[in-house]
Amino acid sequence: MLRRRAAWRAGPALAAASLAACSAMIPVNISGDLQRPTASFGPDPTHPQKACLGGLAVHELSNAMMRPVWLIEARGRECQGLRQIVYGEAPDGFETTVEALPLKPGVRYAVVGYGVSGGPLSRVPWRGGGDFVFEDGQWRSAEGPGLGVGQGA
């Protein structure tokens, strides 16, 4: 009987530990013009989903180097529920750790958001993003074949 009770007590702890080890992916989409692009969250860019965002990083990729061009983080490590963010405009509750630099056409940018997803009992860290380039008046994914780091710069 003692063994069974110990197993019942250990079960929830093991379940919580396995949830903590998991992480989720939330897609990050980029749209808009070159001066004020918008990052939105979720698989459908036309219907952004609310994501609990802890931070967003934008890096310029060139010659196998990553240079930060804009970084924001939630104050006090408390993520904020957002559907989208405009480049260079830190939402309420966020601090800018790297001021936004002007973006350039034809340059590859890595955009990465992170935060926490799930409900009050199953908070799971998430991360999402990708590489993007502004060409022919629009943003597109730069992760296709033939685009290596440093191209387009």
N, CA, C and O of each residue as an XYZ file, in Angstrom:
612
protein
N       0.815     -1.188      0.000
C       0.000      0.000      0.000
C       0.859      1.253      0.000
O       0.510      2.239     -0.649
N       1.983      1.232      0.720
C       2.865      2.377      0.792
C       3.442      2.698     -0.591
O       3.552      3.868     -0.957
N       3.810      1.672     -1.358
C       4.357      1.878     -2.698
C       3.346      2.559     -3.600
O       3.707      3.462     -4.354
N       2.093      2.150     -3.540
C       1.055      2.727     -4.395
C       0.878      4.216     -4.090
O       0.749      5.020     -5.013
N       0.868      4.596     -2.806
C       0.734      6.006     -2.431
C       1.910      6.824     -2.949
O       1.727      7.938     -3.441
N       3.104      6.278     -2.840
C       4.293      6.977     -3.332
C       4.192      7.187     -4.841
O       4.562      8.243     -5.355
N       3.689      6.175     -5.545
C       3.539      6.302     -6.991
C       2.502      7.361     -7.344
O       2.687      8.117     -8.297
N       1.414      7.420     -6.582
C       0.382      8.435     -6.849
C       0.926      9.833     -6.616
O       0.586     10.758     -7.354
N       1.771     10.003     -5.598
C       2.346     11.319     -5.335
C       3.387     11.690     -6.380
O       3.488     12.859     -6.754
N       4.151     10.737     -6.853
C       5.198     11.014     -7.832
C       4.612     11.286     -9.213
O       5.218     12.003    -10.009
N       3.444     10.723     -9.507
C       2.854     10.896    -10.840
C       2.690     12.342    -11.266
O       3.189     12.706    -12.331
N       2.007     13.204    -10.478
C       1.855     14.600    -10.872
C       3.184     15.332    -11.001
O       3.337     16.176    -11.884
N       4.148     15.023    -10.136
C       5.456     15.677    -10.223
C       6.155     15.314    -11.528
O       6.749     16.175    -12.178
N       6.085     14.039    -11.912
C       6.689     13.624    -13.175
C       5.985     14.262    -14.360
O       6.643     14.668    -15.318
N       4.663     14.359    -14.314
C       3.919     14.995    -15.398
C       4.307     16.461    -15.523
O       4.487     16.954    -16.636
N       4.438     17.163    -14.409
C       4.828     18.574    -14.436
C       6.243     18.729    -14.991
O       6.510     19.646    -15.768
N       7.142     17.838    -14.595
C       8.517     17.912    -15.085
C       8.576     17.665    -16.585
O       9.340     18.326    -17.288
N       7.778     16.719    -17.090
C       7.811     16.448    -18.526
C       7.213     17.608    -19.307
O       7.676     17.894    -20.411
N       6.192     18.292    -18.772
C       5.643     19.464    -19.440
C       6.664     20.595    -19.474
O       6.757     21.312    -20.470
N       7.418     20.760    -18.415
C       8.410     21.824    -18.359
C       9.512     21.595    -19.372
O      10.109     22.554    -19.862
N       9.794     20.335    -19.698
C      10.855     20.032    -20.645
C      10.405     20.247    -22.085
O      11.242     20.298    -22.986
N       9.114     20.372    -22.316
C       8.591     20.552    -23.663
C       8.673     22.015    -24.068
O       8.802     22.903    -23.226
N       8.596     22.245    -25.357
C       8.463     23.605    -25.861
C       7.574     23.571    -27.083
O       7.416     22.527    -27.715
N       6.991     24.712    -27.419
C       6.072     24.804    -28.541
C       6.649     25.749    -29.584
O       7.534     26.553    -29.292
N       6.136     25.640    -30.804
C       6.511     26.545    -31.883
C       5.283     27.364    -32.255
O       4.210     26.802    -32.472
N       5.425     28.673    -32.330
C       4.376     29.552    -32.811
C       4.964     30.308    -33.995
O       5.966     31.005    -33.836
N       4.365     30.188    -35.179
C       4.917     30.895    -36.342
C       4.899     32.412    -36.154
O       3.973     32.967    -35.563
N       5.938     33.069    -36.666
C       6.025     34.520    -36.694
C       6.028     34.923    -38.166
O       6.834     34.423    -38.951
N       5.120     35.829    -38.535
C       4.989     36.298    -39.917
C       5.367     37.771    -39.983
O       5.142     38.519    -39.031
N       5.946     38.188    -41.116
C       6.332     39.582    -41.318
C       5.563     40.116    -42.524
O       5.483     39.464    -43.564
N       4.995     41.323    -42.364
C       4.264     41.962    -43.466
C       4.453     43.469    -43.346
O       5.066     43.953    -42.395
N       3.920     44.209    -44.320
C       4.006     45.663    -44.296
C       5.158     46.181    -45.132
O       5.762     45.453    -45.920
N       5.449     47.468    -44.937
C       6.507     48.079    -45.734
C       7.865     47.939    -45.051
O       7.970     47.364    -43.968
N       8.889     48.466    -45.692
C      10.255     48.329    -45.189
C      10.501     49.188    -43.956
O      11.276     48.798    -43.082
N       9.853     50.361    -43.866
C      10.084     51.263    -42.746
C       9.383     50.816    -41.465
O       9.908     51.028    -40.372
N       8.211     50.204    -41.583
C       7.443     49.806    -40.398
C       6.821     48.426    -40.589
O       5.596     48.304    -40.582
N       7.629     47.392    -40.757
C       7.036     46.056    -40.897
C       6.349     45.624    -39.608
O       6.643     46.127    -38.523
N       5.430     44.684    -39.757
C       4.673     44.163    -38.619
C       4.949     42.677    -38.459
O       4.876     41.917    -39.425
N       5.266     42.269    -37.245
C       5.402     40.848    -36.913
C       4.084     40.415    -36.294
O       3.599     41.040    -35.351
N       3.503     39.338    -36.830
C       2.280     38.774    -36.263
C       2.523     37.313    -35.939
O       3.495     36.716    -36.401
N       1.627     36.740    -35.137
C       1.847     35.398    -34.604
C       0.740     34.450    -35.033
O      -0.424     34.840    -35.128
N       1.115     33.192    -35.295
C       0.159     32.156    -35.679
C       0.378     31.700    -37.110
O       1.097     32.350    -37.869
N      -0.240     30.582    -37.483
C      -0.008     30.006    -38.813
C      -0.644     30.788    -39.958
O      -0.193     30.669    -41.097
N      -1.683     31.587    -39.690
C      -2.369     32.333    -40.748
C      -2.109     33.826    -40.568
O      -2.656     34.435    -39.648
N      -1.276     34.437    -41.437
C      -0.949     35.854    -41.270
C      -2.164     36.777    -41.384
O      -2.127     37.900    -40.880
N      -3.233     36.330    -42.030
C      -4.422     37.172    -42.163
C      -5.287     37.144    -40.908
O      -6.163     37.994    -40.747
N      -5.058     36.186    -40.019
C      -5.787     36.081    -38.756
C      -4.800     35.828    -37.617
O      -4.703     34.706    -37.120
N      -4.057     36.880    -37.195
C      -3.060     36.681    -36.135
C      -3.690     36.172    -34.844
O      -4.819     36.515    -34.495
N      -2.925     35.348    -34.155
C      -3.350     34.810    -32.870
C      -2.621     35.549    -31.757
O      -1.515     36.052    -31.955
N      -3.242     35.611    -30.597
C      -2.596     36.234    -29.448
C      -1.540     35.272    -28.913
O      -1.812     34.092    -28.694
N      -0.339     35.791    -28.707
C       0.754     35.003    -28.146
C       1.279     35.726    -26.919
O       1.371     36.954    -26.912
N       1.622     34.983    -25.891
C       2.214     35.573    -24.697
C       3.700     35.757    -25.000
O       4.490     34.819    -24.894
N       4.065     36.986    -25.380
C       5.402     37.295    -25.876
C       6.304     37.769    -24.748
O       5.951     38.673    -23.990
N       7.479     37.142    -24.649
C       8.490     37.546    -23.681
C       9.552     38.423    -24.302
O      10.206     39.201    -23.607
N       9.729     38.301    -25.617
C      10.729     39.115    -26.306
C      10.717     38.862    -27.794
O      10.186     37.859    -28.272
N      11.317     39.794    -28.519
C      11.437     39.685    -29.968
C      12.813     40.209    -30.352
O      13.244     41.261    -29.880
N      13.496     39.465    -31.213
C      14.827     39.850    -31.680
C      14.837     39.886    -33.199
O      14.322     38.982    -33.857
N      15.430     40.942    -33.749
C      15.627     41.050    -35.193
C      17.127     41.223    -35.414
O      17.747     42.141    -34.878
N      17.700     40.316    -36.220
C      19.131     40.349    -36.530
C      19.332     40.453    -38.038
O      18.616     39.820    -38.814
N      20.301     41.247    -38.443
C      20.723     41.295    -39.842
C      21.727     40.171    -40.054
O      22.672     40.016    -39.280
N      21.519     39.392    -41.104
C      22.412     38.276    -41.411
C      23.246     38.636    -42.635
O      22.700     38.880    -43.711
N      24.556     38.671    -42.475
C      25.436     38.936    -43.617
C      26.814     38.361    -43.335
O      27.317     38.440    -42.214
N      27.412     37.788    -44.353
C      28.756     37.226    -44.243
C      28.909     36.317    -43.027
O      29.904     36.395    -42.306
N      27.924     35.461    -42.806
C      27.909     34.490    -41.708
C      27.935     35.170    -40.335
O      28.318     34.554    -39.341
N      27.529     36.436    -40.285
C      27.473     37.183    -39.022
C      26.024     37.558    -38.730
O      25.217     37.732    -39.643
N      25.709     37.678    -37.443
C      24.393     38.148    -37.017
C      24.596     39.440    -36.238
O      25.306     39.469    -35.232
N      23.960     40.512    -36.719
C      24.056     41.804    -36.032
C      22.663     42.195    -35.562
O      21.750     42.293    -36.382
N      22.476     42.420    -34.259
C      21.139     42.809    -33.788
C      20.770     44.188    -34.333
O      21.571     45.121    -34.281
N      19.537     44.304    -34.859
C      19.049     45.590    -35.354
C      17.847     46.073    -34.544
O      17.453     47.233    -34.662
N      17.258     45.202    -33.724
C      16.207     45.602    -32.789
C      15.944     44.455    -31.822
O      15.737     43.318    -32.247
N      15.951     44.749    -30.522
C      15.658     43.747    -29.494
C      14.746     44.368    -28.450
O      14.990     45.475    -27.971
N      13.679     43.632    -28.100
C      12.802     44.055    -27.015
C      12.573     42.873    -26.080
O      12.597     41.715    -26.498
N      12.350     43.191    -24.799
C      12.070     42.159    -23.800
C      10.980     42.658    -22.871
O      10.913     43.846    -22.554
N      10.123     41.738    -22.438
C       9.072     42.083    -21.484
C       9.708     42.456    -20.151
O      10.635     41.791    -19.690
N       9.206     43.521    -19.537
C       9.709     43.945    -18.224
C       9.376     42.888    -17.173
O       8.283     42.323    -17.173
N      10.312     42.633    -16.293
C      10.083     41.693    -15.207
C       9.881     40.262    -15.657
O       9.371     39.437    -14.899
N      10.273     39.960    -16.880
C      10.143     38.605    -17.437
C       8.705     38.110    -17.473
O       8.465     36.903    -17.514
N       7.749     39.028    -17.460
C       6.329     38.685    -17.559
C       5.897     38.838    -19.005
O       5.875     39.954    -19.526
N       5.556     37.748    -19.659
C       5.146     37.845    -21.052
C       3.825     38.613    -21.166
O       3.029     38.657    -20.228
N       3.616     39.214    -22.336
C       2.426     40.006    -22.610
C       1.675     39.388    -23.791
O       2.300     38.993    -24.775
N       0.349     39.299    -23.708
C      -0.465     38.748    -24.789
C      -0.616     39.752    -25.926
O      -1.256     40.791    -25.763
N      -0.020     39.437    -27.087
C      -0.045     40.326    -28.252
C      -0.361     39.546    -29.524
O      -0.013     38.371    -29.637
N      -1.017     40.193    -30.476
C      -1.263     39.607    -31.794
C      -0.213     40.050    -32.802
O       0.113     39.309    -33.729
N       0.318     41.258    -32.625
C       1.315     41.769    -33.559
C       2.137     42.870    -32.908
O       1.758     43.440    -31.885
N       3.283     43.151    -33.539
C       4.197     44.199    -33.088
C       4.697     44.933    -34.322
O       5.026     44.308    -35.330
N       4.755     46.253    -34.248
C       5.305     47.067    -35.321
C       6.783     47.302    -35.025
O       7.152     47.665    -33.908
N       7.619     47.092    -36.030
C       9.072     47.253    -35.887
C       9.404     48.645    -35.345
O       8.922     49.659    -35.848
N      10.236     48.662    -34.313
C      10.695     49.918    -33.733
C       9.778     50.502    -32.677
O      10.123     51.511    -32.063
N       8.614     49.897    -32.447
C       7.659     50.398    -31.467
C       7.450     49.348    -30.367
O       6.652     48.424    -30.520
N       8.168     49.505    -29.278
C       8.043     48.551    -28.175
C       6.663     48.696    -27.538
O       6.290     49.796    -27.129
N       5.903     47.612    -27.448
C       4.577     47.672    -26.819
C       4.687     48.007    -25.328
O       5.757     47.879    -24.733
N       3.574     48.436    -24.733
C       3.531     48.676    -23.289
C       3.994     47.423    -22.562
O       3.617     46.310    -22.929
N       4.805     47.605    -21.539
C       5.298     46.477    -20.759
C       6.602     45.901    -21.287
O       7.104     44.914    -20.749
N       7.167     46.514    -22.349
C       8.415     46.019    -22.943
C       9.504     47.079    -22.862
O       9.231     48.279    -22.892
N      10.732     46.613    -22.761
C      11.904     47.488    -22.802
C      12.677     47.218    -24.077
O      12.807     46.071    -24.504
N      13.186     48.269    -24.677
C      14.031     48.137    -25.859
C      15.466     47.968    -25.387
O      15.999     48.841    -24.703
N      16.103     46.843    -25.749
C      17.489     46.620    -25.352
C      18.455     46.971    -26.479
O      19.626     47.249    -26.221
N      17.980     46.963    -27.732
C      18.732     47.467    -28.886
C      17.755     48.309    -29.693
O      16.725     47.810    -30.146
N      18.077     49.586    -29.872
C      17.214     50.493    -30.635
C      17.106     50.038    -32.091
O      18.055     49.486    -32.648
N      15.953     50.271    -32.694
C      15.697     49.855    -34.074
C      16.566     50.647    -35.050
O      16.599     51.877    -35.022
N      17.264     49.913    -35.911
C      18.050     50.510    -36.983
C      17.234     50.463    -38.271
O      16.345     49.621    -38.400
N      17.514     51.345    -39.225
C      16.788     51.289    -40.502
C      17.029     49.951    -41.206
O      18.153     49.451    -41.242
N      15.967     49.383    -41.761
C      16.066     48.129    -42.508
C      16.348     48.444    -43.970
O      16.006     49.518    -44.464
N      16.983     47.484    -44.661
C      17.393     47.688    -46.053
C      16.798     46.613    -46.950
O      16.694     45.455    -46.545
N      16.405     46.985    -48.166
C      15.893     45.972    -49.092
C      17.001     45.000    -49.501
O      18.172     45.372    -49.573
N      16.616     43.757    -49.765
C      17.559     42.749    -50.238
C      18.452     42.171    -49.166
O      19.306     41.340    -49.476
N      18.291     42.575    -47.911
C      19.105     42.069    -46.803
C      18.284     41.023    -46.052
O      17.082     41.182    -45.839
N      18.951     39.977    -45.669
C      18.285     38.886    -44.945
C      18.256     39.199    -43.456
O      19.277     39.545    -42.860
N      17.057     39.073    -42.856
C      16.873     39.335    -41.430
C      16.305     38.100    -40.746
O      15.374     37.467    -41.244
N      16.884     37.768    -39.589
C      16.340     36.700    -38.746
C      15.446     37.363    -37.710
O      15.864     38.288    -37.015
N      14.211     36.881    -37.615
C      13.244     37.402    -36.649
C      12.840     36.244    -35.743
O      12.375     35.209    -36.221
N      13.020     36.422    -34.425
C      12.701     35.356    -33.481
C      11.917     35.941    -32.313
O      12.344     36.905    -31.676
N      10.761     35.339    -32.047
C       9.966     35.693    -30.882
C       9.973     34.525    -29.912
O      10.186     33.379    -30.308
N       9.738     34.819    -28.641
C       9.672     33.755    -27.646
C       8.741     34.186    -26.518
O       8.475     35.373    -26.330
N       8.260     33.210    -25.784
C       7.373     33.490    -24.667
C       6.905     32.211    -24.020
O       7.645     31.231    -23.930
N       5.642     32.235    -23.561
C       5.056     31.094    -22.880
C       3.664     30.865    -23.445
O       2.921     31.818    -23.682
N       3.311     29.614    -23.660
C       1.970     29.282    -24.147
C       1.292     28.355    -23.153
O       1.927     27.861    -22.221
N       0.019     28.123    -23.351
C      -0.720     27.196    -22.497
C      -1.521     27.912    -21.437
O      -1.553     29.141    -21.377
N      -2.164     27.126    -20.606
C      -3.013     27.641    -19.538
C      -2.268     27.784    -18.234
O      -1.054     27.589    -18.186
N      -2.984     28.123    -17.172
C      -2.338     28.359    -15.885
C      -1.678     27.119    -15.287
O      -0.761     27.248    -14.477
N      -2.122     25.932    -15.665
C      -1.522     24.715    -15.106
C      -0.484     24.084    -16.020
O       0.248     23.193    -15.589
N      -0.403     24.518    -17.249
C       0.532     23.884    -18.186
C       1.247     24.932    -19.034
O       1.106     24.943    -20.256
N       2.004     25.800    -18.400
C       2.753     26.835    -19.102
C       3.945     26.190    -19.799
O       4.757     25.523    -19.158
N       4.049     26.389    -21.113
C       5.104     25.782    -21.914
C       5.825     26.884    -22.684
O       5.172     27.707    -23.325
N       7.159     26.918    -22.636
C       7.877     27.918    -23.407
C       7.669     27.701    -24.900
O       7.562     26.565    -25.362
N       7.613     28.803    -25.654
C       7.523     28.711    -27.107
C       8.585     29.598    -27.733
O       9.091     30.536    -27.116
N       8.901     29.274    -28.966
C       9.841     30.047    -29.773
C       9.370     29.927    -31.213
O       8.846     28.888    -31.615
N       9.553     30.974    -31.980
C       9.180     30.926    -33.385
C       9.831     32.054    -34.145
O      10.287     33.038    -33.564
N       9.866     31.899    -35.448
C      10.450     32.938    -36.288
C      10.988     32.361    -37.569
O      10.609     31.266    -37.985
N      11.865     33.098    -38.183
C      12.455     32.658    -39.433
C      13.302     33.756    -40.029
O      13.525     34.800    -39.416
N      13.770     33.500    -41.239
C      14.567     34.469    -41.977
C      13.697     35.093    -43.056
O      12.950     34.400    -43.748
N      13.805     36.429    -43.194
C      12.970     37.168    -44.119
C      13.815     38.173    -44.899
O      14.856     38.630    -44.427
N      13.349     38.504    -46.090
C      14.013     39.510    -46.920
C      12.928     40.362    -47.584
O      11.870     39.850    -47.949
N      13.195     41.666    -47.739
C      12.256     42.578    -48.387
C      12.718     42.770    -49.825
O      13.766     43.367    -50.073
N      11.932     42.261    -50.773
C      12.246     42.362    -52.194
C      10.974     42.648    -52.972
O       9.898     42.161    -52.622
N      11.102     43.442    -54.033
C       9.971     43.768    -54.905
C       8.781     44.292    -54.112
O       7.635     43.956    -54.412
N       9.051     45.118    -53.098
C       7.997     45.770    -52.344
C       7.272     44.922    -51.319
O       6.225     45.330    -50.817
N       7.808     43.737    -50.991
C       7.140     42.904    -49.987
C       8.131     42.015    -49.251
O       9.235     41.748    -49.726
N       7.702     41.567    -48.078
C       8.495     40.643    -47.283
C       8.207     39.223    -47.739
O       7.063     38.877    -48.035
N       9.253     38.401    -47.795
C       9.082     36.983    -48.107
C      10.057     36.177    -47.265
O      11.050     36.694    -46.753
N       9.742     34.898    -47.138
C      10.618     33.994    -46.411
C      11.926     33.861    -47.173
O      11.927     33.733    -48.397
N      13.028     33.891    -46.456
C      14.349     33.748    -47.077
C      14.931     32.374    -46.780
O      16.139     32.169    -46.898
N      14.076     31.437    -46.396
C      14.562     30.117    -46.014
C      14.471     29.103    -47.149
O      14.700     27.912    -46.942
N      14.140     29.573    -48.339
C      14.015     28.673    -49.483
C      15.362     28.215    -49.980
O      16.394     28.691    -49.508
N      15.369     27.279    -50.947
C      16.617     26.778    -51.493
C      17.379     27.876    -52.219
O      16.792     28.746    -52.863
N      18.695     27.816    -52.101
C      19.530     28.747    -52.830
C      19.806     30.042    -52.081
O      20.595     30.861    -52.555
N      19.190     30.250    -50.941
C      19.470     31.457    -50.176
C      20.322     31.099    -48.972
O      19.824     30.556    -47.986
N      21.576     31.397    -49.054
C      22.472     31.116    -47.938
C      22.664     32.358    -47.084
O      22.357     33.466    -47.524
N      23.158     32.188    -45.892
C      23.432     33.316    -45.018
C      24.410     34.246    -45.723
O      25.419     33.806    -46.274
N      24.104     35.513    -45.696
C      24.979     36.496    -46.316
C      24.542     36.898    -47.702
O      24.982     37.941    -48.186
N      23.709     36.137    -48.365
C      23.231     36.530    -49.674
C      22.217     37.638    -49.520
O      21.494     37.695    -48.526
N      22.163     38.499    -50.477
C      21.221     39.598    -50.461
C      21.766     40.816    -49.727
O      21.112     41.858    -49.710
N      22.926     40.717    -49.130
C      23.471     41.864    -48.408
C      24.285     42.733    -49.319
O      24.825     43.750    -48.883
